[in-house]
Amino acid sequence: MALKTPQQYLHDLRSRNIELYMFGEKVENYVDHPIIRPSVNSVAMTYKLALDPEYEDIMTATSNLTGQKINRFTHLHQNTEDLIKKVKMQRLMGQKTGACFQRCVGMDAFNAVYSTTYEIDQAHGTQYYQRFVEFLKYVQENDLVVDGCMTDARGDRGKSPAQQPDPDAYLHVVERREDGLVVRGCKLHQTGMINSHEILVMPNNSLKADEKDWAVCFAVPVDAPGMIYVYGRQASDTRKLEGGNVDMGNIHFGGQEVMTIFNNVFVPWERVFMDGETDFSTMVVERFAGYHRQSYGGCKVGVGDTLIGAAKAIADYQGAAQASHIKDKLVEMCHLNETLYGCGIACSAEGRKTAAGNYLIDQLLANICKQNVTRYPYEIARLAQDIAGGYFVTMPSEKDFNNPDIGPLVKKYSTTRTDVPVEYRQRMARLVENLTQGSAAVGYLTESMHGAGSPQAQRIMITRLVDLEHRKELAENLCGISRHPDIDW
Amino acid sequence: MRLYIKYCGGCNPVINRKKIVDEVVHKLQRRTALELVGDRADIGLIVGGCPVCCVNMDEVRPLARRLVTVGGELVNFVKVPIAQLSEIIVEQILNSFDPQWELPEADWPERENLPQALGAEGKIKHN
């Protein structure tokens, strides 16, 4: 079963019992919960498109581990073409869902952990790499969704893990047993967690030599004993409970965020891929972050495509499409969006082989990519709101439009072009609202800001990766400051 | 004619790939006996949504005797009017096809050398 159907994926989710809370209550059937289901649909789309001949060329790949055709979301990049196709796949998924489809984080974790475990074994004589290969074969053969899991609760930001008053502020090992580890802590911002089969946990940051208990990398099933999930609140989330679908904006798809608590969770040794190797914590963190910063040059571009489309549509519906400033703003939105795509493609094309054999993105360009992603979607959203006009925050609810007494008046005064149904404007305005300040703005804007690291994290990496002294030398050569000003032809 | 159709991934199409293919298939069916296959084709129609046409040609080439490549508004690398796209593709396919072709096994590469990801097991689904 190398490729699952969406139905098989949904069956997987229904066949387990996870401890999930929302609004202070335990959720029993989360797959069909109206607030959660759109995020499930977003992941299910990764299965649907992989089976479609129209999309299989970028949605699938051939496994280097098994030789089988697999979903690209479970693939180890074998060359720069794979890296490029990853970005294209993410753009496609963003276009089809208008949301975070949650599966890239596992792919990024696979590629980071695969190459890092190989190098840990080379340095320390450990056996992590082969363990991880066996785990990944299981993932590929069963077409599983895996949540790559990094960001801890982190307590006092001015203190390292070992200095925290509460050691659980960073996930850590609390017991080493004959058969495995017991871990405790909390990972935040886990978008796809409850829609995943497995969790692949990595350390949060660079660690000091005495912080071995925090240098831990492992995998456990999402329904492992001790796992507790608390669903994040988001803007307009309860609109999905109101009935109807116009006011949801995006009627089928969405994202989410989940607080993930590891309350003394047991991990068998065969699922442990790092235990105490603090000297490799930086490598796994930077590689994962680099891959994930590349990802944003695809997924947010795809969502941006839908927002540009929404802005174009609403300009058409309102009779403003021919205004020169509208055309110019749409061009600017495209320019910004394609710049992000260019960065995603560039860091992929400049990728390199690791010692383990899989390919790693160009770290500098991936960080430049993500740095731009922290800004441009906000400008694209601003332009979309500019084009849409203020009506989307004044527009009455779907129930008002359907009210027999006031509905006709609401429709009369919501009419723009008489040849365009009022409902078109209503739906499109809600989509713009959804993407720019509703529940999907979590994915399109806040994720763009903080996902894969906040802006300052990229600036630190850029500082580290750019050779400013080389650039200074270039300038000194040009203006005659260097010791050999004559050209040696 | 045995026709193999391979789509690019469709991340940034400037044409409606499915609509174009439907038109091409419909027009071909009126002019020749057409069989859609996943391997050992007379003609391979590569349908890229944009000029990049990022399908891996090395993987596709062994599956068909000749290829006709579409990349957005380009047919075999030449820009054509989009309104005539399907008609020009049909002409290119028919011009590339030799009705005298037979399918001696020796003409084809060893099956086990083909990438498994290409669906070499048989016919592809075409809705």
Contacts between the chains, C-beta under 8 A, distances in Angstrom:
chain1	res1	chain2	res2	distance
A	53	B	5	7.4
A	53	B	7	5.9
A	53	B	124	5.7
A	53	B	125	6.4
A	53	B	126	7.3
A	54	B	7	4.8
A	54	B	10	5.7
A	54	B	17	6.5
A	54	B	18	6.0
A	55	B	7	7.2
A	55	B	9	5.6
A	55	B	10	5.5
A	56	B	7	7.6
A	56	B	9	7.7
A	57	B	6	7.1
A	57	B	7	6.1
A	57	B	8	5.5
A	57	B	9	4.6
A	57	B	54	7.8
A	57	B	55	5.7
A	57	B	56	7.9
A	58	B	8	7.4
A	58	B	9	2.6
A	58	B	10	7.5
A	58	B	11	6.3
A	58	B	54	7.8
A	59	B	9	6.6
A	60	B	117	6.0
A	61	B	117	6.7
A	62	B	115	5.7
A	62	B	116	6.2
A	62	B	117	4.2
A	67	B	116	6.2
A	68	B	116	6.3
A	69	B	116	5.5
A	69	B	117	4.2
A	69	B	119	7.9
A	81	B	56	7.1
A	84	B	54	7.4
A	85	B	9	6.9
A	85	B	54	7.3
A	88	B	9	5.5
A	88	B	11	3.9
A	88	B	12	7.5
A	88	B	54	7.0
A	89	B	9	6.5
A	89	B	11	7.1
A	91	B	11	4.5
A	91	B	12	6.5
A	92	B	9	6.1
A	92	B	10	6.2
A	92	B	11	4.3
A	95	B	11	7.5
A	302	B	11	7.6
A	305	B	12	8.0
A	341	B	12	7.9
